[in-house]
């Protein structure tokens, strides 16, 4: 177990606490349905989410002249869930990218901010990294350094320029296809500790997604969560919301212990609604999935009761897609 100081030399270190989830494209997450997002967030016992708000200096989750991220922030905060924002840092215009981050925090009313430092930030001039980071110092909230799990493999990044203005570390521990999430988690912490950043709160991102034909096994997520609790890190989060639900990881996450940093375990989450009305004629599938055989049809306006969920699918006697259901 690591003892993580939260007050070093009179400077209070800030980090999100509890369980979080990263979000990419709001418009593609349940079709932009905030009510459904919130239902699943509560089900997974999320304390906070981190949504993409900037691509370089440009507003993200912004379309038709409206910054939809602002509506999302208000909706989730009203339900008691913190909303942080993340920026894909491009280093095309460092000063204005930094200024955009400061503006996003203020305009959106965010609870915190995370800089996503990856390939575009490799081999940039020192002046560029410093100019961006200098602007970030105006953010008086938790600021996370979200980057590679193993800095020794990405030495082209000027780590100190960015981390020195951050209040916590948020490395991406995306372990698949390797089956060793705990080993990778501990190695990541050790590498940042060896860079003299072991005093910063450590808030890792776990893998709750599939890519290139690889999906983490359920036990790997369970082991990762247990290790974060064992090390008493203040929080953990998962990449990413949509796939966590679609691939069934959300059901697994909801059942996991959540006593990070030695906190008491929260009570079980409320069960999502079970009574629905169909909004269209619906095919009933033999099993969950669009490729499953049809076993019947429900007429629009039918009242049904879900007895089980698997991602976007709900079970009655067969399975139906929940995008066309309305809670009663």
Backbone torsions as a table, in degrees:
resi	resn	phi	psi	omega
1	UNK	NA	134.3	179.0
2	UNK	-96.7	135.9	171.7
3	UNK	-90.3	118.2	-176.6
4	UNK	-107.6	111.1	-180.0
5	UNK	-70.5	135.5	176.9
6	UNK	-103.9	-2.7	176.9
7	UNK	-137.8	108.5	-177.0
8	UNK	-120.8	113.2	179.5
9	UNK	61.8	30.6	179.9
10	UNK	86.6	-5.7	179.6
11	UNK	-98.1	118.4	-179.4
12	UNK	-81.2	124.5	179.3
13	UNK	-84.3	134.7	-175.2
14	UNK	-113.5	138.6	176.2
15	UNK	-156.9	153.0	172.3
16	UNK	-63.8	153.7	178.7
17	UNK	-121.7	150.2	178.7
18	UNK	88.0	-153.4	-173.7
19	UNK	-100.9	131.1	-179.9
20	UNK	-126.2	172.5	178.1
21	UNK	-147.5	134.4	178.2
22	UNK	-88.9	144.1	-178.4
23	UNK	-126.0	139.0	-178.6
24	UNK	-104.8	-76.7	-172.5
25	UNK	-109.7	107.9	-177.5
26	UNK	-63.4	-38.6	-176.5
27	UNK	-66.1	-22.7	-179.1
28	UNK	-100.7	-3.0	179.3
29	UNK	-91.6	105.3	-176.2
30	UNK	54.7	33.2	179.5
31	UNK	64.3	23.0	-178.7
32	UNK	81.2	16.4	-178.4
33	UNK	-83.0	101.8	-176.6
34	UNK	-66.4	-34.1	179.1
35	UNK	-60.8	-42.6	-179.7
36	UNK	-69.5	-37.7	176.2
37	UNK	-59.5	-45.3	-177.7
38	UNK	-66.1	-38.9	178.9
39	UNK	-57.8	-44.9	179.9
40	UNK	-72.7	-34.8	177.7
41	UNK	-61.8	-43.5	177.9
42	UNK	-66.1	-41.1	179.9
43	UNK	-60.3	-38.5	-179.7
44	UNK	-83.7	3.1	-179.8
45	UNK	59.2	46.8	179.3
46	UNK	-81.2	133.9	173.3
47	UNK	-92.3	-24.4	-177.2
48	UNK	-158.0	157.5	173.0
49	UNK	-130.9	159.6	178.6
50	UNK	-131.0	111.5	-173.1
51	UNK	-107.6	145.0	178.9
52	UNK	-69.3	125.9	-178.4
53	UNK	-120.3	-16.0	-177.9
54	UNK	-143.7	141.9	169.0
55	UNK	-117.3	98.4	-169.4
56	UNK	66.0	-127.8	178.6
57	UNK	-93.0	1.1	-175.0
58	UNK	-96.4	140.9	178.5
59	UNK	-63.3	139.9	179.0
60	UNK	-119.2	159.1	-168.3
61	UNK	54.0	46.2	-178.6
62	UNK	-131.1	121.9	175.4
63	UNK	-154.0	157.6	-178.1
64	UNK	54.0	37.3	176.3
65	UNK	73.6	13.6	-177.6
66	UNK	-132.7	135.7	178.4
67	UNK	-87.9	92.3	-175.2
68	UNK	-65.4	-21.3	176.8
69	UNK	-58.5	-30.3	-178.8
70	UNK	-65.6	-42.8	178.6
71	UNK	-63.5	-41.5	-179.6
72	UNK	-62.2	-45.1	-179.3
73	UNK	-58.1	-48.5	-178.6
74	UNK	-62.4	-41.2	-176.2
75	UNK	-64.7	-45.9	-178.2
76	UNK	-72.5	-40.3	179.7
77	UNK	-64.2	-34.7	178.2
78	UNK	-63.9	-23.7	178.3
79	UNK	-92.6	3.8	176.4
80	UNK	88.3	14.9	178.5
81	UNK	-107.7	125.1	179.1
82	UNK	-65.7	147.3	176.1
83	UNK	-124.9	118.4	172.9
84	UNK	-103.9	160.8	179.2
85	UNK	-122.3	145.0	177.3
86	UNK	-120.8	150.8	-177.0
87	UNK	-122.5	128.5	170.5
88	UNK	-80.6	107.2	-173.4
89	UNK	-82.7	123.0	-174.9
90	UNK	-102.5	-24.6	-177.7
91	UNK	63.3	22.2	174.1
92	UNK	-75.9	-33.3	-177.1
93	UNK	-147.7	74.4	-168.5
94	UNK	-51.7	-47.0	-177.1
95	UNK	-62.7	-47.2	-177.9
96	UNK	-73.5	-25.3	172.9
97	UNK	-67.1	-40.4	177.0
98	UNK	-65.8	-42.3	178.6
99	UNK	-63.9	-37.8	178.9
100	UNK	-63.1	-36.9	178.6
101	UNK	-63.9	-45.7	179.2
102	UNK	-61.1	-43.9	-179.8
103	UNK	-64.5	-40.4	-179.2
104	UNK	-61.8	-43.7	179.6
105	UNK	-58.5	-42.4	-177.7
106	UNK	-75.1	-48.8	-174.4
107	UNK	-66.9	-36.9	-177.9
108	UNK	-88.0	-14.1	-178.2
109	UNK	69.8	39.1	-176.2
110	UNK	-69.4	156.5	175.1
111	UNK	-89.6	-10.7	-179.3
112	UNK	-179.8	177.5	-173.4
113	UNK	-144.4	146.6	175.8
114	UNK	-132.7	129.1	174.7
115	UNK	-91.6	125.2	179.6
116	UNK	-96.2	104.0	-173.9
117	UNK	-105.0	106.7	179.8
118	UNK	-137.7	-142.2	-171.3
119	UNK	-48.9	-44.8	-178.5
120	UNK	-61.1	-16.5	-177.8
121	UNK	-97.4	6.1	178.1
122	UNK	-82.7	140.0	174.9
123	UNK	58.5	32.5	175.8
124	UNK	-89.7	156.4	177.6
125	UNK	-60.8	147.1	178.6
126	UNK	-56.0	-39.6	-178.6
127	UNK	-59.1	-38.6	-179.3
128	UNK	-64.8	-46.6	-179.9
129	UNK	-62.9	-41.0	-179.8
130	UNK	-68.2	-41.7	-179.9
131	UNK	-61.2	-44.7	178.0
132	UNK	-61.5	-50.2	-175.1
133	UNK	-65.2	-33.4	178.9
134	UNK	-61.8	-37.3	177.2
135	UNK	-66.4	-37.0	-176.9
136	UNK	-63.5	-24.5	-178.5
137	UNK	-61.3	-16.1	178.9
138	UNK	-76.2	-10.4	179.3
139	UNK	-84.1	113.5	-177.4
140	UNK	-100.6	51.6	-179.9
141	UNK	-142.6	174.8	174.9
142	UNK	-56.1	131.4	177.9
143	UNK	-126.3	118.3	-176.2
144	UNK	-102.2	145.0	173.1
145	UNK	-98.2	101.6	-176.4
146	UNK	-103.2	109.8	-173.2
147	UNK	-156.4	-161.4	-175.0
148	UNK	-63.8	148.8	-179.2
149	UNK	-69.0	-34.9	-175.8
150	UNK	-119.2	93.3	-178.4
151	UNK	-60.1	-24.0	179.7
152	UNK	-64.7	-19.9	-179.9
153	UNK	-92.9	-0.6	-177.5
154	UNK	-139.2	59.0	-175.3
155	UNK	-71.5	-6.4	179.4
156	UNK	-74.2	-6.8	179.5
157	UNK	-93.8	137.0	179.0
158	UNK	-84.9	75.9	-171.2
159	UNK	-54.0	-45.6	-174.1
160	UNK	-62.7	-34.6	-178.7
161	UNK	-60.6	-37.3	-178.6
162	UNK	-88.2	-49.0	-173.6
163	UNK	-64.6	-31.2	-177.4
164	UNK	-64.5	-15.8	177.3
165	UNK	-108.1	7.2	179.7
166	UNK	-100.3	158.3	179.8
167	UNK	-107.1	-9.4	176.3
168	UNK	-157.3	164.2	179.4
169	UNK	-106.1	138.2	179.2
170	UNK	-135.0	67.0	-178.4
171	UNK	-69.4	147.5	-179.0
172	UNK	-89.1	102.0	-178.9
173	UNK	-93.2	73.7	-179.3
174	UNK	-95.9	92.4	-165.9
175	UNK	-85.6	-24.7	-176.3
176	UNK	-62.2	143.8	9.4
177	UNK	-87.1	0.9	176.8
178	UNK	-67.3	146.1	-176.2
179	UNK	-98.0	29.4	-171.9
180	UNK	-126.0	61.5	-176.5
181	UNK	-60.9	-36.9	-177.5
182	UNK	-68.6	-43.8	177.6
183	UNK	-58.7	-42.3	-179.3
184	UNK	-70.1	-36.7	177.0
185	UNK	-60.3	-48.5	-177.3
186	UNK	-69.2	-36.0	176.6
187	UNK	-64.4	-41.1	179.8
188	UNK	-59.9	-48.9	179.1
189	UNK	-58.6	-43.9	-177.9
190	UNK	-62.5	-39.4	-179.2
191	UNK	-66.6	-40.6	177.9
192	UNK	-71.3	-34.3	175.9
193	UNK	-63.2	-40.5	179.1
194	UNK	-66.0	-20.6	176.3
195	UNK	-89.6	11.2	179.1
196	UNK	71.3	30.0	175.7
197	UNK	-117.2	20.7	178.8
198	UNK	-68.3	-14.1	179.6
199	UNK	-80.0	-14.6	-178.6
200	UNK	-82.2	141.3	174.5
201	UNK	-54.5	140.1	-174.7
202	UNK	-110.6	116.0	-175.8
203	UNK	-127.3	81.3	-171.9
204	UNK	-73.5	154.0	171.5
205	UNK	-98.8	127.8	176.5
206	UNK	-97.5	170.5	-175.1
207	UNK	-98.9	108.3	174.0
208	UNK	-125.1	54.9	-177.1
209	UNK	-153.8	169.0	176.0
210	UNK	-121.3	146.3	-178.8
211	UNK	-158.5	139.4	177.3
212	UNK	54.5	35.1	178.0
213	UNK	81.3	2.8	-178.4
214	UNK	-109.4	135.1	173.9
215	UNK	-133.2	132.9	175.8
216	UNK	-61.0	145.0	176.2
217	UNK	-75.7	149.4	179.6
218	UNK	-51.7	-41.3	-178.3
219	UNK	-63.8	-29.2	178.9
220	UNK	-67.0	-40.3	175.8
221	UNK	-65.1	-40.2	178.9
222	UNK	-62.3	-44.5	-179.6
223	UNK	-65.3	-40.1	179.8
224	UNK	-62.7	-47.7	179.3
225	UNK	-60.2	-43.6	-179.5
226	UNK	-63.2	-36.9	-179.8
227	UNK	-68.6	-38.3	177.1
228	UNK	-62.6	-39.9	176.8
229	UNK	-66.1	-44.9	-179.4
230	UNK	-59.6	-41.0	-179.6
231	UNK	-79.9	-7.7	-178.9
232	UNK	56.4	39.6	170.4
233	UNK	-67.6	148.5	-172.8
234	UNK	-68.4	-22.8	-177.3
235	UNK	-164.6	166.3	167.4
236	UNK	-144.5	160.7	176.4
237	UNK	-139.0	171.2	-177.9
238	UNK	-127.9	142.3	170.9
239	UNK	-106.0	115.6	2.3
240	UNK	-147.2	168.1	-167.2
241	UNK	-55.1	-55.8	-174.6
242	UNK	-57.9	-49.6	-178.4
243	UNK	-71.4	-30.7	177.5
244	UNK	-58.4	-38.8	178.6
245	UNK	-76.3	-49.4	-175.2
246	UNK	-60.8	-35.9	-175.7
247	UNK	-93.5	3.9	176.5
248	UNK	85.9	1.3	179.8
249	UNK	-68.4	-27.1	-178.4
250	UNK	-59.8	-39.8	178.8
251	UNK	-63.5	-36.3	178.9
252	UNK	-70.0	-46.7	-178.6
253	UNK	-60.7	-39.0	-178.3
254	UNK	-59.7	-29.3	-176.7
255	UNK	-90.7	-5.8	-175.8
256	UNK	-77.0	148.0	171.2
257	UNK	-59.3	151.1	-177.2
258	UNK	-134.3	29.2	-179.2
259	UNK	-89.4	61.9	177.6
260	UNK	-69.7	151.6	-179.8
261	UNK	56.4	26.6	176.5
262	UNK	79.2	9.9	179.0
263	UNK	-70.4	155.7	176.0
264	UNK	-67.3	152.1	179.1
265	UNK	-67.7	135.3	176.9
266	UNK	-74.7	156.2	176.0
267	UNK	-65.3	160.3	179.2
268	UNK	-56.1	147.0	-178.4
269	UNK	-72.3	157.0	173.7
270	UNK	-65.1	143.5	180.0
271	UNK	-75.3	133.6	177.1
272	UNK	-56.4	157.1	-177.3
273	UNK	-53.0	145.4	179.6
274	UNK	-113.7	-20.1	-177.9
275	UNK	-96.6	125.8	-175.7
276	UNK	-139.1	162.2	169.3
277	UNK	-118.5	137.6	179.5
278	UNK	-76.9	138.6	-178.7
279	UNK	-96.2	-3.7	179.7
280	UNK	-160.3	169.1	171.8
281	UNK	-64.8	129.5	-172.6
282	UNK	-122.1	134.5	170.1
283	UNK	-74.8	139.4	174.0
284	UNK	-102.9	123.7	-175.1
285	UNK	-97.8	155.8	178.3
286	UNK	-67.2	-40.2	176.4
287	UNK	-135.9	171.6	178.8
288	UNK	-67.0	132.5	176.7
289	UNK	128.3	145.2	-177.2
290	UNK	-69.0	-19.4	-179.2
291	UNK	-88.1	-6.1	-178.4
292	UNK	-72.5	154.3	-178.3
293	UNK	-68.7	143.9	174.5
294	UNK	-74.8	135.8	177.0
295	UNK	-121.4	1.3	178.9
296	UNK	169.5	-177.8	-179.2
297	UNK	-139.1	140.4	173.8
298	UNK	-107.4	135.8	178.3
299	UNK	-79.5	150.5	175.6
300	UNK	-56.0	134.9	179.8
301	UNK	91.8	2.5	178.7
302	UNK	-71.9	142.4	173.5
303	UNK	-93.1	129.9	-178.1
304	UNK	-135.5	162.4	175.0
305	UNK	-123.7	122.7	176.4
306	UNK	-83.5	133.3	179.2
307	UNK	-107.0	-8.8	-179.1
308	UNK	-162.1	154.6	176.3
309	UNK	-128.1	147.1	173.1
310	UNK	-143.8	91.5	-176.2
311	UNK	64.8	-124.8	-178.4
312	UNK	-86.4	6.5	-177.8
313	UNK	-108.1	142.7	177.2
314	UNK	-123.7	142.2	-176.4
315	UNK	-100.3	131.4	167.2
316	UNK	-109.8	-101.1	163.0
317	UNK	-92.8	-39.1	168.6
318	UNK	-107.4	-154.2	-175.9
319	UNK	-122.8	141.5	178.0
320	UNK	-130.3	154.3	179.0
321	UNK	-81.5	127.9	-171.8
322	UNK	-78.6	-8.5	178.5
323	UNK	-64.6	-18.3	-177.0
324	UNK	-110.7	30.1	177.9
325	UNK	-120.2	147.0	177.8
326	UNK	-124.5	127.3	-180.0
327	UNK	-59.6	142.6	175.4
328	UNK	-87.3	NA	NA
